[in-house]
């Protein structure tokens, strides 16, 4: 499915999010607080737009994704960005390789979320950081109703105009609606062995950035 939307993926995301995707990426960067020379894994990197932004901090950023079509699109537009094919449930990295691991808008697409969170912990050094940016549940009731209306009706309609595979965005809308709320995801992260789990809402809870630390 993601191979089929790769060519217009970045443009479509910007249109569907009304340009908010850029501010969400900046929030991830602030949460990671990367220092020059640190190693960060950007999992579910897609075309590498987030990986390139992380590399600009001076960190060694490695993007990984299961979709070879997304990676190919990223290599055409961002040839200097490190992008690798990888399965989130069996990452091709040694234990403790990275100072930080992040995943944005991809965790809900993994078939076994707890196993993926444990695998992320495995490749993170003790004391290293996790940052998960994912769609969540707006906290204000009337806004939540408005948002769900856009998600289930407006988003697919816009996707039919701008996306290379509009049907894929019907799945994406349904997966967002079925995803756990902020506390539910925090519980999954903690159960996977991460400590100091916390989150920050963005755009009224449309998106939440969860942070955690691997125990020493």
Beta strands, then each sheet from edge to edge (+ up, - down):
strand 1: 39-43
strand 2: 60-65
strand 3: 82-85
strand 4: 98-104
strand 5: 124-135
strand 6: 194-202
strand 7: 207-214
sheet 1: 3+ 2+ 1+ 4+ 5+ 7- 6+
end
